[in-house]
Amino acid sequence: MATTATTQTSSGGTRVRVQQFGRMLSGMVMPNIGAFIAWGLITALFIPTGWFPNESLAALVDPMIKFLLPLLIGYTGGQMVHGKRGGVIGAVVTMGVIVGSSIPMFLGAMIVGPLAGWVLKQFDRAVDGKIKAGFEMLVNNFSLGIIGGGLSIAALKGIGPLVEGLTNILSSGVEFLVNHNLLPLVNIIIEPAKVLFLNNAINHGVLGPIALEESQRLGQSVLFMLESNPGPGLGILLAYWLVGRGSAKASAPGAVIIHFLGGIHEIYFPYILMNPRLILAVIGGGVSGTFTLQLLGAGLVASPSPGSIFAYFAMTPKGGYVPMLAGVIVATAVSFVLATLLLKTVKKNNEEEMDLEEAAAKVKDMKSAGTAAQTAAAAATVTTAANVRGKADVNKIVFACDAGMGSSAMGASVLRKKLQAAGVNITVVNSAVSEIPADADIVVTQKTLTDRAIASNPTAEHISIDNFLKSPKYDELVERLK
């Protein structure tokens, strides 16, 4: 028994560490997705094989992927660690890895951006309170310049070539899988990883940088589609819509819209956790979809984020729509058939199938496992009593999650509609938990993020909920603000 407990703890700790790593990578990439999309659109439109070939406009493509995008990632990584000063030194040091390599330095930027921010943070802590009055600006500027300059030289001579070698090894591995028609097997790892929220480490840490380099060389890359293909998840939701029962069946149509059109794949994870055997269905859909995409020569020019079918159309190069759609349709069909068979073989016993709300809560708990350690008291908190606002004092409500783009956006949309129906004119927005606006009057977070939200904005009223899509706190808040 002790051995089993130790093994489970070790396994859980490993998963948490991988989740934290994935969150760090995602935190550097997600705020800059708009820039990646801009690069992808310019590439799809103006390169020689694009929709509207234009040599002068296509000149933007190479500088953007080699300089702009890595610098943005490096700045964001440094800012995550040490604010604006960390962002500036992160960009400075990223320039070192860019110049020290002949390929786009996304992995290098992900390494040196946070590292440079951390080094500067340690220096600032060491000299805090020891600088004579009037010399603060001088010390701050010269310390950043000297440390940044030294680290950029080290990055130029050491980290840049090292990361380029690592990228070449990873690219060779992917090329081996492609040449031997083994690439679809990667989905055996990716699909379970998505449900466990480990997809960011795989997507942003490995596949994304290799795919961008491949896209620059070939004009497209199928690697962009391995994790983002909406087909497997769509098949699961359609199967629940057809043969599911209870609340799962009733909620599936709305989940289809959020997943397939909105690109928020988190929405289908609870449906798999209700019946874990369905992981076989998404694996089957993922493998068959990737096989079809590879067979037909499909690919995208840049990352489709979020993984919406609209983003797929926007990132598909000229002449690539039929292969792209074939891969999505095949993945959906295989996942749907397998999920339908698995759902029909489930005994109609309520004790054998997890309730949808319970599964959704489990998803939230799994996702929050990668955050900082939570105290038992914080986990039990439902609504913070401090700073409760009356309706006359509330002008802005902010929903916050880790990245500020997925579940918080859904929650903001739900509350916004309820307020509009009640005739309440209050601004409702969403943001990352680390970037909550200073003028937020009420902040709504999933309960395991409340401590971080309070630290980000201690003056606001903070409300903790279990499920962004459905919470009794919404109706209570609307009644209070009427």
Salt bridges, closest charged atoms under 4 A:
ASP62 OD2 - LYS66 NZ 3.71
ASP124 OD2 - HIS82 NE2 2.61
ASP124 OD1 - ARG85 NH2 3.02
GLU213 OE2 - ARG217 NE 2.86
GLU266 OE2 - LYS367 NZ 2.40
GLU353 OE1 - ARG245 NH2 2.89
GLU357 OE2 - LYS470 NZ 2.87
ASP402 OD2 - ARG23 NH1 2.24
ASP402 OD1 - ARG452 NH1 2.99
ASP439 OD2 - LYS396 NZ 3.12
ASP441 OD1 - ARG389 NH1 3.22
GLU461 OE2 - ARG480 NH2 2.77
ASP466 OD1 - LYS447 NZ 3.45
ASP475 OD1 - LYS418 NZ 3.23
GLU476 OE1 - LYS473 NZ 3.62
GLU479 OE2 - LYS482 NZ 3.26
